[in-house]
């Protein structure tokens, strides 16, 4: 059974109700590492494997809690999913149209991506599917997903404000739609495309600006014919998919943490293997290079339709920049760690057009501003972003509230590798949702991160 599988990279942190992590100043970071698999692609690989007929093999799957919850959800919807002795994942799919009604609510934990994509998937099947999540996920708005999915004919019954817990009442005879996204969102686009797969006829999604295209690439890898005309994407529903092997490159969002850690820690020189270089995800690296970062891409190649490269990073004096607002879709999850790089950059780094950060796992704008100020960083909060004024010496010495947000947690642990006094987190266990083994990996490069265990059971 899926729930009985023992996963690598698990640490004792998962056995604890709360762990206060402390990050101390590092001398330098050196070495070669491989970060976990890309979370966005991992979710989609499990979903597409479920929709194919036959057995798909996935190598490099991220084994964080968010993705494991998606695996459990796909199992509840009818797939047979297991992990072999080599660490590959095997998905025996049921085909498009073959999903079954789950017996219990799908518990998505902390994963907004998993919840929103699967809501789209099941909205065009003639049964009810209930979704629940942790306290953080249950505060995140789902209306931007439910509005377009209602146009297929689905109904949604959620808590006040359209949040979880929520039940999706799918429809037997869905109608194809044309939908223009009011705000650029890869999650909304992907939810619509997944709903379209079990809908006869042509469904079109029109983006205001391009967003992550992992879903389109994955659909094409499985042989689905798509018409992509500028920012308009059209898919014809009810194709028959055959199983495919899939390779998940390592996550560029996860790689951004050791990248920034090396950039701000004098004497550092690290290489990160097999990082996904999809152009819709590399805005953080473009921005860091504009700031003066010594970053080079080695052995660039294609794997299952995705660009991949090794990244070499050396310590670099940085200079503040104004990040173009239209770059936000390609690095929306990386603004917390960009704030850490900006803290050590000469001058101002101005980040605007980021209203979406207000409704992530936390209000990432407010939480980052509060934590940076506590650590002695000069920062100004804007309604749609922030301006960080860098300094070569930052005091640190604060205990940061993570608000159950994994990217906030890893960002401030990264800051602590360069501050004069250590930086603490109120609770580091949330890191397991996306980057299992983060502390071990960073310590292997030369960081000094350790726990203070509280309320252990």
Secondary structure as UniProt FT lines:
FT   HELIX           2..4
FT   TURN            8..9
FT   HELIX           12..15
FT   STRAND          18..24
FT   STRAND          30..33
FT   HELIX           39..51
FT   STRAND          53..59
FT   HELIX           65..76
FT   TURN            77..78
FT   STRAND          80..83
FT   TURN            85..86
FT   STRAND          89..94
FT   TURN            96..97
FT   STRAND          106..107
FT   TURN            109..110
FT   HELIX           112..122
FT   TURN            123..124
FT   STRAND          128..132
FT   TURN            135..136
FT   HELIX           137..139
FT   HELIX           143..150
FT   TURN            151..153
FT   STRAND          155..159
FT   TURN            160..162
FT   STRAND          163..169
FT   STRAND          178..180
FT   HELIX           186..196
FT   TURN            197..198
FT   STRAND          202..206
FT   HELIX           214..221
FT   TURN            222..223
FT   STRAND          226..229
FT   TURN            230..231
FT   STRAND          232..236
FT   STRAND          246..247
FT   HELIX           252..264
FT   TURN            266..267
FT   STRAND          269..276
FT   HELIX           279..281
FT   HELIX           283..290
FT   TURN            291..292
FT   STRAND          294..303
FT   TURN            304..305
FT   STRAND          306..314
FT   STRAND          318..319
FT   STRAND          322..323
FT   HELIX           325..330
FT   HELIX           332..334
FT   HELIX           335..343
FT   STRAND          345..346
FT   STRAND          348..351
FT   HELIX           355..359
FT   HELIX           364..374
FT   TURN            375..376
FT   STRAND          378..382
FT   TURN            383..384
FT   STRAND          385..389
FT   STRAND          399..400
FT   TURN            403..404
FT   HELIX           406..416
FT   TURN            417..418
FT   STRAND          423..425
FT   HELIX           429..433
FT   TURN            436..437
FT   HELIX           438..445
FT   STRAND          448..454
//
